[in-house]
Amino acid sequence: MINITLKQNHKKYFLFQRNEYLSKKQIKVRKLLGRYLFTKVFINFFNSLSSINKKLNENFNNEFNELKKYLPNKALNILDIGAGLGVINLYLNEHYKKSVNFTLIDKNFIEKKVYYGFNDKGQAYNNFKITEDFLTSNNLDHKKLSILDADTNFSSILQYDLVISLISMGYHYPVSQYFSFFKTNTHKKTKFIFDIAKEYNNSEEIFSLFDSVKIIHESDLPRHNYIRICCTGFKN
């Protein structure tokens, strides 16, 4: 089991992206003040780094243990869409014995307004320099890391063996945004692991895009329920 460490300069970006690490009272204050002001100014006065790191390691270790049996046996190239700080990639790096090339796609700015639910343009609470520093300081080789800006006309020559997008593609914005990329940068054995927000998607329509689909789990939340799926072979 690996031990992941957030440093102080990583903290606010992690809390931008993961509101489950805030208390209910803090979330109410954040809604009142706005995500940007709340996290920029007030985040330094509570939520100790040691407590966040402890919870992070417990949560992501459990999450990765659930995913392990759905991963391809071998992988040379992995794509993470809506990666944020890219925590899950540290587990994948260890799992594949540090032999994988990682491509992360995200946006490189911070929204000042909080958006909830589904949005055609997605959301952004990120800084690529912080993401790179976090991953490399946790033993991911910078030579094996590429970060692409979703707001540019990015391209890649790689064929990805695993595409992963946790609480991002299909949850906050449509899977269709990446159809053209999947056509040219995946193969028939590529595995896709991502989350479908039930209230905004037609699950059967998404399932039909792939040769095979397995349900990893279904959430049981008061709002924003989702299905986490593992698919193989993008058809379109």
MARMIFI-435422 format. One record per residue: residue number from 1; residue in one letter; x, y negated, z of N, C-alpha, C in turn. Coordinates in steps of 0.001 Angstrom, whole numbers. Layout:
ATOM | num | residu | nx | ny | nz | cax | cay | caz | cx | cy | cz
ATOM | NUM | A | X | Y | Z | X | Y | Z | X | Y | Z
...
END
This chain:
ATOM | num | residu | nx | ny | nz | cax | cay | caz | cx | cy | cz
ATOM | 1 | M | 845 | 1189 | 0 | 0 | 0 | 0 | 882 | -1241 | 0
ATOM | 2 | I | 603 | -2199 | -880 | 1416 | -3400 | -952 | 888 | -4456 | 31
ATOM | 3 | N | 1743 | -5397 | 361 | 1349 | -6484 | 1243 | 1490 | -7799 | 485
ATOM | 4 | I | 362 | -8430 | 198 | 337 | -9659 | -587 | 370 | -10859 | 352
ATOM | 5 | T | 1133 | -11864 | -43 | 1270 | -13047 | 792 | 915 | -14313 | 21
ATOM | 6 | L | -86 | -15023 | 510 | -387 | -16366 | 33 | 508 | -17346 | 779
ATOM | 7 | K | 1122 | -18263 | 71 | 1856 | -19342 | 713 | 935 | -20557 | 848
ATOM | 8 | Q | 1393 | -21552 | 1577 | 552 | -22720 | 1842 | 102 | -23405 | 559
ATOM | 9 | N | 998 | -23481 | -439 | 615 | -24161 | -1681 | -360 | -23352 | -2533
ATOM | 10 | H | -545 | -22059 | -2197 | -1529 | -21224 | -2904 | -2910 | -21314 | -2261
ATOM | 11 | K | -2935 | -21694 | -1000 | -4136 | -21541 | -172 | -5364 | -22244 | -750
ATOM | 12 | K | -5226 | -23521 | -1089 | -6432 | -24245 | -1504 | -6986 | -23725 | -2816
ATOM | 13 | Y | -6113 | -23232 | -3713 | -6597 | -22690 | -4983 | -7335 | -21372 | -4760
ATOM | 14 | F | -6821 | -20584 | -3829 | -7511 | -19338 | -3497 | -8891 | -19643 | -2926
ATOM | 15 | L | -8981 | -20656 | -2055 | -10265 | -20987 | -1444 | -11191 | -21723 | -2407
ATOM | 16 | F | -10647 | -22394 | -3417 | -11481 | -22900 | -4508 | -12225 | -21745 | -5160
ATOM | 17 | Q | -11501 | -20632 | -5366 | -12007 | -19524 | -6169 | -12776 | -18489 | -5358
ATOM | 18 | R | -12586 | -18463 | -4047 | -13157 | -17400 | -3216 | -13897 | -17991 | -2017
ATOM | 19 | N | -15164 | -18363 | -2203 | -15866 | -18986 | -1092 | -16281 | -17998 | -10
ATOM | 20 | E | -16128 | -16683 | -276 | -16452 | -15702 | 760 | -15449 | -15728 | 1906
ATOM | 21 | Y | -14357 | -16464 | 1731 | -13378 | -16608 | 2802 | -13679 | -17825 | 3681
ATOM | 22 | L | -14773 | -18516 | 3391 | -15235 | -19633 | 4199 | -16402 | -19188 | 5074
ATOM | 23 | S | -16580 | -19861 | 6198 | -17734 | -19585 | 7044 | -18990 | -20210 | 6421
ATOM | 24 | K | -20146 | -19811 | 6904 | -21406 | -20380 | 6402 | -21457 | -21884 | 6646
ATOM | 25 | K | -20947 | -22314 | 7782 | -20923 | -23745 | 8101 | -20018 | -24496 | 7133
ATOM | 26 | Q | -18861 | -23912 | 6831 | -17930 | -24547 | 5896 | -18521 | -24653 | 4494
ATOM | 27 | I | -19266 | -23634 | 4091 | -19904 | -23660 | 2765 | -20952 | -24767 | 2699
ATOM | 28 | K | -21698 | -24970 | 3789 | -22689 | -26049 | 3828 | -22014 | -27412 | 3720
ATOM | 29 | V | -20901 | -27574 | 4448 | -20163 | -28843 | 4397 | -19608 | -29053 | 2997
ATOM | 30 | R | -19133 | -27982 | 2378 | -18575 | -28085 | 1032 | -19643 | -28525 | 28
ATOM | 31 | K | -20850 | -27993 | 159 | -21935 | -28395 | -728 | -22255 | -29876 | -554
ATOM | 32 | L | -22152 | -30344 | 700 | -22451 | -31743 | 991 | -21383 | -32672 | 416
ATOM | 33 | L | -20123 | -32303 | 575 | -19015 | -33168 | 164 | -18593 | -32964 | -1290
ATOM | 34 | G | -18905 | -31778 | -1819 | -18390 | -31410 | -3138 | -17156 | -30534 | -2974
ATOM | 35 | R | -16987 | -29606 | -3884 | -15905 | -28618 | -3779 | -14524 | -29285 | -3802
ATOM | 36 | Y | -14350 | -30260 | -4678 | -13035 | -30867 | -4861 | -12588 | -31607 | -3596
ATOM | 37 | L | -13436 | -32520 | -3106 | -13083 | -33306 | -1922 | -12930 | -32409 | -703
ATOM | 38 | F | -13848 | -31468 | -538 | -13811 | -30584 | 614 | -12502 | -29801 | 671
ATOM | 39 | T | -12139 | -29183 | -443 | -10960 | -28324 | -437 | -9664 | -29135 | -431
ATOM | 40 | K | -9668 | -30269 | -1111 | -8458 | -31101 | -1181 | -8121 | -31711 | 184
ATOM | 41 | V | -9149 | -32158 | 894 | -8914 | -32916 | 2122 | -9052 | -32062 | 3376
ATOM | 42 | F | -10120 | -31274 | 3465 | -10473 | -30662 | 4736 | -9923 | -29250 | 4944
ATOM | 43 | I | -9500 | -28617 | 3866 | -9129 | -27211 | 3966 | -7906 | -26979 | 4850
ATOM | 44 | N | -7072 | -28000 | 5014 | -5856 | -27850 | 5804 | -6103 | -27811 | 7306
ATOM | 45 | F | -7327 | -28133 | 7713 | -7610 | -28231 | 9137 | -8230 | -26963 | 9730
ATOM | 46 | F | -8459 | -25968 | 8925 | -9013 | -24709 | 9433 | -8616 | -23565 | 8504
ATOM | 47 | N | -9088 | -22375 | 8775 | -8759 | -21173 | 7998 | -7237 | -20964 | 7956
ATOM | 48 | S | -6716 | -20404 | 9021 | -5270 | -20192 | 9101 | -4806 | -19272 | 7976
ATOM | 49 | L | -3595 | -19542 | 7520 | -3032 | -18755 | 6426 | -2901 | -17288 | 6804
ATOM | 50 | S | -2531 | -17008 | 8041 | -2367 | -15609 | 8474 | -3689 | -14862 | 8448
ATOM | 51 | S | -4785 | -15523 | 8847 | -6093 | -14846 | 8845 | -6577 | -14616 | 7419
ATOM | 52 | I | -6312 | -15578 | 6519 | -6689 | -15412 | 5114 | -5905 | -14265 | 4499
ATOM | 53 | N | -4603 | -14205 | 4758 | -3774 | -13128 | 4207 | -4217 | -11756 | 4701
ATOM | 54 | K | -4572 | -11681 | 5966 | -5037 | -10403 | 6514 | -6316 | -9940 | 5818
ATOM | 55 | K | -7270 | -10863 | 5690 | -8546 | -10524 | 5050 | -8345 | -10219 | 3572
ATOM | 56 | L | -7494 | -11000 | 2901 | -7204 | -10780 | 1481 | -6683 | -9367 | 1244
ATOM | 57 | N | -5699 | -8957 | 2024 | -5111 | -7629 | 1841 | -6118 | -6518 | 2111
ATOM | 58 | E | -6938 | -6677 | 3126 | -7959 | -5668 | 3427 | -8971 | -5571 | 2291
ATOM | 59 | N | -9464 | -6726 | 1841 | -10516 | -6739 | 820 | -10024 | -6218 | -523
ATOM | 60 | F | -8862 | -6701 | -961 | -8374 | -6308 | -2278 | -7859 | -4878 | -2284
ATOM | 61 | N | -7345 | -4403 | -1170 | -6939 | -3003 | -1111 | -8158 | -2098 | -1283
ATOM | 62 | N | -9253 | -2441 | -612 | -10486 | -1659 | -757 | -11025 | -1743 | -2180
ATOM | 63 | E | -10974 | -2948 | -2759 | -11485 | -3134 | -4115 | -10661 | -2339 | -5116
ATOM | 64 | F | -9349 | -2373 | -4971 | -8507 | -1649 | -5911 | -8672 | -137 | -5767
ATOM | 65 | N | -8831 | 348 | -4555 | -9042 | 1790 | -4352 | -10310 | 2262 | -5056
ATOM | 66 | E | -11313 | 1400 | -5132 | -12535 | 1737 | -5854 | -12294 | 1800 | -7364
ATOM | 67 | L | -11411 | 935 | -7857 | -11165 | 838 | -9295 | -10210 | 1901 | -9830
ATOM | 68 | K | -9341 | 2418 | -8977 | -8218 | 3247 | -9431 | -8604 | 4392 | -10355
ATOM | 69 | K | -9675 | 5086 | -10038 | -10030 | 6263 | -10834 | -10572 | 5910 | -12217
ATOM | 70 | Y | -10864 | 4617 | -12444 | -11376 | 4182 | -13745 | -10285 | 3609 | -14649
ATOM | 71 | L | -9073 | 3511 | -14146 | -7987 | 2911 | -14914 | -7456 | 3894 | -15954
ATOM | 72 | P | -6926 | 3386 | -17072 | -6274 | 4289 | -18034 | -5037 | 4926 | -17400
ATOM | 73 | N | -4734 | 6154 | -17809 | -3571 | 6842 | -17246 | -2274 | 6096 | -17524
ATOM | 74 | K | -2215 | 5519 | -18719 | -1040 | 4741 | -19089 | -1494 | 3386 | -19610
ATOM | 75 | A | -697 | 2378 | -19335 | -1005 | 1047 | -19851 | 293 | 282 | -20060
ATOM | 76 | L | 407 | -319 | -21228 | 1558 | -1172 | -21523 | 1164 | -2646 | -21443
ATOM | 77 | N | -91 | -2944 | -21830 | -546 | -4332 | -21874 | -1907 | -4455 | -21193
ATOM | 78 | I | -2003 | -5396 | -20259 | -3241 | -5629 | -19519 | -3670 | -7078 | -19696
ATOM | 79 | L | -4963 | -7261 | -19932 | -5557 | -8585 | -20087 | -6508 | -8850 | -18932
ATOM | 80 | D | -6333 | -9979 | -18252 | -7223 | -10376 | -17161 | -7897 | -11684 | -17571
ATOM | 81 | I | -9220 | -11651 | -17731 | -9989 | -12820 | -18160 | -10627 | -13490 | -16946
ATOM | 82 | G | -10413 | -14802 | -16821 | -10898 | -15516 | -15642 | -10123 | -15105 | -14415
ATOM | 83 | A | -8809 | -15058 | -14548 | -7941 | -14415 | -13559 | -7815 | -15173 | -12247
ATOM | 84 | G | -7977 | -16497 | -12270 | -7709 | -17251 | -11052 | -6252 | -17083 | -10651
ATOM | 85 | L | -6000 | -16758 | -9393 | -4627 | -16489 | -8944 | -4132 | -15119 | -9401
ATOM | 86 | G | -5027 | -14268 | -9853 | -4611 | -12988 | -10425 | -4230 | -11930 | -9414
ATOM | 87 | V | -4866 | -11948 | -8250 | -4482 | -11028 | -7162 | -4523 | -9570 | -7605
ATOM | 88 | I | -5567 | -9181 | -8331 | -5724 | -7769 | -8697 | -4552 | -7277 | -9544
ATOM | 89 | N | -3891 | -8187 | -10253 | -2770 | -7794 | -11102 | -1562 | -7327 | -10302
ATOM | 90 | L | -1445 | -7779 | -9073 | -353 | -7307 | -8219 | -540 | -5830 | -7885
ATOM | 91 | Y | -1775 | -5416 | -7707 | -2061 | -3995 | -7472 | -1832 | -3184 | -8744
ATOM | 92 | L | -2245 | -3738 | -9868 | -2020 | -3043 | -11142 | -532 | -2937 | -11451
ATOM | 93 | N | 215 | -3968 | -11129 | 1664 | -3953 | -11344 | 2325 | -2833 | -10551
ATOM | 94 | E | 1897 | -2681 | -9319 | 2441 | -1612 | -8469 | 1975 | -249 | -8972
ATOM | 95 | H | 703 | -161 | -9340 | 131 | 1109 | -9799 | 869 | 1644 | -11032
ATOM | 96 | Y | 1207 | 756 | -11950 | 1900 | 1161 | -13181 | 3419 | 989 | -13089
ATOM | 97 | K | 3908 | 955 | -11839 | 5357 | 964 | -11569 | 6097 | -179 | -12263
ATOM | 98 | K | 5453 | -1341 | -12274 | 6054 | -2590 | -12764 | 6517 | -2500 | -14222
ATOM | 99 | S | 5800 | -1708 | -15010 | 6175 | -1514 | -16422 | 5211 | -2192 | -17395
ATOM | 100 | V | 4239 | -2962 | -16868 | 3154 | -3506 | -17680 | 3401 | -4975 | -18032
ATOM | 101 | N | 2955 | -5355 | -19224 | 2905 | -6766 | -19613 | 1515 | -7302 | -19279
ATOM | 102 | F | 1468 | -8425 | -18587 | 198 | -9015 | -18169 | -84 | -10296 | -18939
ATOM | 103 | T | -1304 | -10397 | -19459 | -1793 | -11636 | -20054 | -2995 | -12096 | -19248
ATOM | 104 | L | -2939 | -13312 | -18730 | -4037 | -13884 | -17971 | -4654 | -15022 | -18783
ATOM | 105 | I | -5983 | -15044 | -18828 | -6696 | -16135 | -19494 | -7539 | -16868 | -18457
ATOM | 106 | D | -7394 | -18174 | -18423 | -8205 | -18989 | -17523 | -8153 | -20435 | -18003
ATOM | 107 | K | -8773 | -21314 | -17233 | -8709 | -22752 | -17535 | -7753 | -23399 | -16545
ATOM | 108 | N | -7130 | -24483 | -16991 | -6032 | -25050 | -16219 | -6395 | -26421 | -15628
ATOM | 109 | F | -7515 | -26465 | -14906 | -7902 | -27689 | -14208 | -8905 | -27326 | -13120
ATOM | 110 | I | -9270 | -28324 | -12326 | -10196 | -28100 | -11216 | -11473 | -28897 | -11454
ATOM | 111 | E | -12612 | -28193 | -11455 | -13903 | -28866 | -11554 | -14142 | -29678 | -10278
ATOM | 112 | K | -14593 | -30914 | -10427 | -14931 | -31703 | -9249 | -16355 | -31398 | -8778
ATOM | 113 | K | -17161 | -30856 | -9666 | -18539 | -30509 | -9342 | -18637 | -28996 | -9163
ATOM | 114 | V | -19474 | -28569 | -8235 | -19703 | -27145 | -8033 | -20804 | -26682 | -8964
ATOM | 115 | Y | -20532 | -25622 | -9729 | -21541 | -25021 | -10599 | -21911 | -23646 | -10041
ATOM | 116 | Y | -23192 | -23346 | -10079 | -23649 | -22033 | -9618 | -24319 | -21292 | -10777
ATOM | 117 | G | -24245 | -19981 | -10720 | -24926 | -19175 | -11733 | -24151 | -19077 | -13028
ATOM | 118 | F | -24883 | -19013 | -14133 | -24349 | -18723 | -15458 | -24159 | -20018 | -16228
ATOM | 119 | N | -23041 | -20138 | -16935 | -22748 | -21373 | -17652 | -21990 | -21022 | -18919
ATOM | 120 | D | -22459 | -21525 | -20060 | -21828 | -21200 | -21341 | -20359 | -21599 | -21398
ATOM | 121 | K | -19985 | -22630 | -20662 | -18608 | -23116 | -20712 | -17728 | -22537 | -19606
ATOM | 122 | G | -18298 | -21801 | -18683 | -17506 | -21268 | -17582 | -17146 | -22368 | -16601
ATOM | 123 | Q | -16288 | -22046 | -15647 | -15885 | -22982 | -14620 | -14377 | -22895 | -14446
ATOM | 124 | A | -13808 | -23890 | -13759 | -12353 | -23885 | -13601 | -11959 | -24449 | -12243
ATOM | 125 | Y | -11200 | -23663 | -11501 | -10618 | -24088 | -10232 | -9221 | -23484 | -10182
ATOM | 126 | N | -8345 | -24007 | -11052 | -7096 | -23288 | -11267 | -5949 | -24230 | -11609
ATOM | 127 | N | -4730 | -23713 | -11412 | -3510 | -24417 | -11770 | -2493 | -23356 | -12178
ATOM | 128 | F | -2094 | -23342 | -13439 | -1243 | -22262 | -13956 | 100 | -22172 | -13227
ATOM | 129 | K | 661 | -23312 | -12833 | 1947 | -23278 | -12113 | 1800 | -22571 | -10773
ATOM | 130 | I | 672 | -22807 | -10106 | 416 | -22147 | -8825 | 190 | -20653 | -9034
ATOM | 131 | T | -564 | -20307 | -10073 | -797 | -18889 | -10377 | 515 | -18162 | -10631
ATOM | 132 | E | 1368 | -18745 | -11455 | 2655 | -18115 | -11756 | 3519 | -17989 | -10509
ATOM | 133 | D | 3548 | -19040 | -9695 | 4342 | -18997 | -8467 | 3827 | -17922 | -7519
ATOM | 134 | F | 2507 | -17827 | -7386 | 1919 | -16802 | -6512 | 2292 | -15401 | -6977
ATOM | 135 | L | 2128 | -15129 | -8261 | 2387 | -13775 | -8774 | 3875 | -13421 | -8713
ATOM | 136 | T | 4733 | -14331 | -9113 | 6171 | -14020 | -9123 | 6732 | -13932 | -7705
ATOM | 137 | S | 6187 | -14724 | -6774 | 6646 | -14629 | -5389 | 6179 | -13335 | -4730
ATOM | 138 | N | 5216 | -12659 | -5376 | 4764 | -11340 | -4902 | 5239 | -10225 | -5835
ATOM | 139 | N | 6412 | -10457 | -6430 | 7178 | -9418 | -7142 | 6653 | -9015 | -8511
ATOM | 140 | L | 5928 | -9889 | -9181 | 5599 | -9642 | -10579 | 6634 | -10386 | -11433
ATOM | 141 | D | 7292 | -9674 | -12309 | 8368 | -10224 | -13134 | 7809 | -11296 | -14079
ATOM | 142 | H | 8354 | -12509 | -14028 | 7844 | -13598 | -14864 | 8000 | -13298 | -16356
ATOM | 143 | K | 8933 | -12405 | -16703 | 9122 | -12042 | -18107 | 7972 | -11172 | -18618
ATOM | 144 | K | 7227 | -10592 | -17710 | 6103 | -9737 | -18082 | 4756 | -10443 | -17904
ATOM | 145 | L | 4801 | -11767 | -17734 | 3592 | -12538 | -17469 | 3388 | -13626 | -18517
ATOM | 146 | S | 2192 | -13678 | -19078 | 1808 | -14737 | -20007 | 447 | -15266 | -19570
ATOM | 147 | I | 315 | -16600 | -19494 | -950 | -17210 | -19093 | -1456 | -18080 | -20237
ATOM | 148 | L | -2670 | -17798 | -20703 | -3258 | -18504 | -21842 | -4390 | -19412 | -21369
ATOM | 149 | D | -4466 | -20590 | -21971 | -5507 | -21554 | -21621 | -6768 | -21263 | -22441
ATOM | 150 | A | -7857 | -20973 | -21744 | -9119 | -20633 | -22416 | -9678 | -21786 | -23235
ATOM | 151 | D | -9229 | -22997 | -22973 | -9732 | -24159 | -23695 | -8927 | -24478 | -24948
ATOM | 152 | T | -7963 | -23642 | -25279 | -7174 | -23846 | -26493 | -7464 | -22720 | -27481
ATOM | 153 | N | -6979 | -22864 | -28699 | -7119 | -21792 | -29697 | -5986 | -20786 | -29512
ATOM | 154 | F | -6066 | -20067 | -28405 | -5002 | -19118 | -28072 | -5067 | -17887 | -28969
ATOM | 155 | S | -3955 | -17206 | -29058 | -3905 | -15957 | -29812 | -2891 | -15030 | -29165
ATOM | 156 | S | -2955 | -13766 | -29513 | -2022 | -12774 | -28987 | -1803 | -11705 | -30040
ATOM | 157 | I | -594 | -11180 | -30089 | -299 | -10098 | -31036 | -413 | -8737 | -30364
ATOM | 158 | L | -732 | -8733 | -29067 | -751 | -7493 | -28300 | -2071 | -6737 | -28472
ATOM | 159 | Q | -1989 | -5416 | -28328 | -3164 | -4565 | -28230 | -3283 | -4149 | -26763
ATOM | 160 | Y | -4386 | -4523 | -26145 | -4517 | -4315 | -24700 | -5123 | -2946 | -24385
ATOM | 161 | D | -4517 | -2285 | -23403 | -4995 | -970 | -22961 | -6049 | -1104 | -21870
ATOM | 162 | L | -6017 | -2219 | -21159 | -6995 | -2491 | -20107 | -7367 | -3971 | -20157
ATOM | 163 | V | -8676 | -4228 | -20160 | -9198 | -5592 | -20047 | -9994 | -5640 | -18749
ATOM | 164 | I | -9624 | -6546 | -17868 | -10298 | -6627 | -16572 | -10776 | -8058 | -16347
ATOM | 165 | S | -11975 | -8194 | -15785 | -12530 | -9517 | -15510 | -13479 | -9379 | -14323
ATOM | 166 | L | -12998 | -9746 | -13150 | -13769 | -9546 | -11925 | -14500 | -10825 | -11531
ATOM | 167 | I | -15822 | -10727 | -11426 | -16686 | -11871 | -11093 | -16368 | -13056 | -12009
ATOM | 168 | S | -16288 | -12788 | -13295 | -15968 | -13860 | -14242 | -16749 | -13648 | -15540
ATOM | 169 | M | -16137 | -13016 | -16555 | -16832 | -12758 | -17820 | -18034 | -11845 | -17579
ATOM | 170 | G | -19192 | -12274 | -18047 | -20414 | -11505 | -17824 | -21118 | -11865 | -16534
ATOM | 171 | Y | -20383 | -12541 | -15628 | -20956 | -12969 | -14350 | -21217 | -14467 | -14349
ATOM | 172 | H | -20227 | -15254 | -14815 | -20385 | -16702 | -14882 | -20598 | -17226 | -16302
ATOM | 173 | Y | -20229 | -16437 | -17305 | -20358 | -16878 | -18700 | -20459 | -15647 | -19598
ATOM | 174 | P | -20948 | -15803 | -20830 | -21263 | -14646 | -21674 | -20044 | -13843 | -22121
ATOM | 175 | V | -20221 | -12537 | -22206 | -19194 | -11642 | -22754 | -18902 | -12016 | -24209
ATOM | 176 | S | -19905 | -12523 | -24896 | -19782 | -12829 | -26326 | -18677 | -13844 | -26632
ATOM | 177 | Q | -18270 | -14626 | -25648 | -17187 | -15592 | -25865 | -15896 | -14917 | -26323
ATOM | 178 | Y | -15745 | -13626 | -26004 | -14483 | -12933 | -26298 | -14617 | -11848 | -27368
ATOM | 179 | F | -15768 | -11800 | -28044 | -15963 | -10772 | -29070 | -14865 | -10786 | -30127
ATOM | 180 | S | -14572 | -11950 | -30677 | -13588 | -12009 | -31763 | -12203 | -11601 | -31276
ATOM | 181 | F | -11883 | -11950 | -30050 | -10588 | -11564 | -29473 | -10516 | -10047 | -29290
ATOM | 182 | F | -11598 | -9451 | -28809 | -11625 | -8001 | -28610 | -11477 | -7248 | -29929
ATOM | 183 | K | -12053 | -7797 | -30988 | -11974 | -7130 | -32299 | -10538 | -6942 | -32755
ATOM | 184 | T | -9706 | -7909 | -32490 | -8330 | -7870 | -33000 | -7301 | -7420 | -31968
ATOM | 185 | N | -7661 | -7440 | -30684 | -6647 | -7198 | -29653 | -6959 | -6039 | -28712
ATOM | 186 | T | -7919 | -5184 | -29108 | -8162 | -3959 | -28339 | -8238 | -2782 | -29308
ATOM | 187 | H | -8204 | -1571 | -28770 | -8275 | -363 | -29590 | -9374 | 554 | -29057
ATOM | 188 | K | -9579 | 1659 | -29692 | -10720 | 2533 | -29356 | -10640 | 3137 | -27966
ATOM | 189 | K | -9434 | 3188 | -27397 | -9284 | 3751 | -26057 | -9134 | 2675 | -24980
ATOM | 190 | T | -9213 | 1409 | -25386 | -9123 | 325 | -24407 | -10243 | 457 | -23380
ATOM | 191 | K | -9881 | 299 | -22110 | -10887 | 290 | -21050 | -11156 | -1146 | -20618
ATOM | 192 | F | -12439 | -1432 | -20364 | -12892 | -2743 | -19935 | -13556 | -2592 | -18572
ATOM | 193 | I | -13120 | -3363 | -17603 | -13765 | -3368 | -16290 | -14212 | -4796 | -16013
ATOM | 194 | F | -15535 | -4989 | -15892 | -16052 | -6339 | -15650 | -17419 | -6263 | -14987
ATOM | 195 | D | -17924 | -7434 | -14606 | -19159 | -7530 | -13836 | -20253 | -8224 | -14635
ATOM | 196 | I | -21448 | -7642 | -14620 | -22601 | -8208 | -15326 | -23580 | -8777 | -14296
ATOM | 197 | A | -23830 | -10074 | -14362 | -24854 | -10686 | -13505 | -26226 | -10244 | -14001
ATOM | 198 | K | -26962 | -9555 | -13149 | -28242 | -8967 | -13563 | -29249 | -10000 | -14047
ATOM | 199 | E | -29290 | -11145 | -13379 | -30343 | -12121 | -13690 | -30107 | -12881 | -14986
ATOM | 200 | Y | -28897 | -12766 | -15555 | -28576 | -13547 | -16749 | -28256 | -12689 | -17973
ATOM | 201 | N | -28219 | -11400 | -17823 | -27803 | -10524 | -18923 | -28799 | -9407 | -19169
ATOM | 202 | N | -28825 | -8936 | -20411 | -29525 | -7714 | -20759 | -28494 | -6595 | -20701
ATOM | 203 | S | -28534 | -5801 | -19634 | -27511 | -4777 | -19407 | -27416 | -3788 | -20556
ATOM | 204 | E | -28564 | -3349 | -21053 | -28561 | -2353 | -22134 | -27924 | -2920 | -23398
ATOM | 205 | E | -28126 | -4189 | -23626 | -27531 | -4829 | -24795 | -26006 | -4846 | -24683
ATOM | 206 | I | -25513 | -5125 | -23500 | -24058 | -5118 | -23273 | -23513 | -3694 | -23343
ATOM | 207 | F | -24225 | -2738 | -22764 | -23782 | -1341 | -22820 | -23618 | -874 | -24268
ATOM | 208 | S | -24510 | -1344 | -25138 | -24505 | -887 | -26532 | -23272 | -1364 | -27309
ATOM | 209 | L | -22530 | -2292 | -26745 | -21333 | -2808 | -27421 | -20154 | -1846 | -27342
ATOM | 210 | F | -20267 | -816 | -26492 | -19139 | 66 | -26215 | -19477 | 1528 | -26510
ATOM | 211 | D | -18427 | 2324 | -26730 | -18629 | 3750 | -26997 | -19111 | 4488 | -25754
ATOM | 212 | S | -18628 | 4093 | -24584 | -19077 | 4736 | -23341 | -19065 | 3727 | -22203
ATOM | 213 | V | -19958 | 3942 | -21238 | -20093 | 3026 | -20106 | -20304 | 3838 | -18831
ATOM | 214 | K | -19575 | 3471 | -17787 | -19787 | 4049 | -16460 | -20042 | 2912 | -15476
ATOM | 215 | I | -21002 | 3096 | -14598 | -21272 | 2100 | -13561 | -20388 | 2401 | -12356
ATOM | 216 | I | -19563 | 1429 | -11988 | -18679 | 1586 | -10827 | -19466 | 1344 | -9551
ATOM | 217 | H | -20184 | 221 | -9494 | -21120 | 3 | -8390 | -22094 | -1117 | -8729
ATOM | 218 | E | -23167 | -1161 | -7986 | -24143 | -2235 | -8101 | -24154 | -2997 | -6789
ATOM | 219 | S | -24076 | -4318 | -6888 | -24055 | -5131 | -5669 | -25447 | -5173 | -5041
ATOM | 220 | D | -25465 | -5516 | -3766 | -26721 | -5656 | -3045 | -26649 | -6972 | -2275
ATOM | 221 | L | -26812 | -8071 | -3023 | -26653 | -9399 | -2463 | -27989 | -10133 | -2438
ATOM | 222 | P | -28132 | -11121 | -1554 | -29370 | -11906 | -1535 | -29612 | -12628 | -2865
ATOM | 223 | R | -28498 | -13070 | -3498 | -28569 | -13741 | -4805 | -27407 | -13271 | -5657
ATOM | 224 | H | -27529 | -13474 | -6966 | -26448 | -13193 | -7907 | -25979 | -11734 | -7861
ATOM | 225 | N | -26932 | -10818 | -7885 | -26577 | -9401 | -7952 | -25886 | -9094 | -9269
ATOM | 226 | Y | -25005 | -8117 | -9242 | -24273 | -7754 | -10451 | -23995 | -6256 | -10484
ATOM | 227 | I | -23675 | -5787 | -11683 | -23240 | -4408 | -11893 | -21780 | -4452 | -12332
ATOM | 228 | R | -20925 | -3715 | -11662 | -19532 | -3586 | -12109 | -19440 | -2326 | -12972
ATOM | 229 | I | -18948 | -2489 | -14179 | -18929 | -1382 | -15132 | -17529 | -1135 | -15684
ATOM | 230 | C | -17306 | 85 | -16102 | -16092 | 472 | -16830 | -16529 | 964 | -18208
ATOM | 231 | C | -16070 | 294 | -19249 | -16455 | 642 | -20614 | -15221 | 1047 | -21400
ATOM | 232 | T | -15450 | 1843 | -22433 | -14364 | 2254 | -23319 | -14766 | 2033 | -24766
ATOM | 233 | G | -13861 | 1438 | -25554 | -14072 | 1328 | -26990 | -15065 | 272 | -27405
ATOM | 234 | F | -14602 | -950 | -27624 | -15470 | -2032 | -28098 | -15846 | -1780 | -29556
ATOM | 235 | K | -17161 | -1823 | -29865 | -17648 | -1448 | -31193 | -17616 | -2572 | -32227
ATOM | 236 | N | -17974 | -3756 | -31819 | -18202 | -4836 | -32812 | -16938 | -5299 | -33493
END
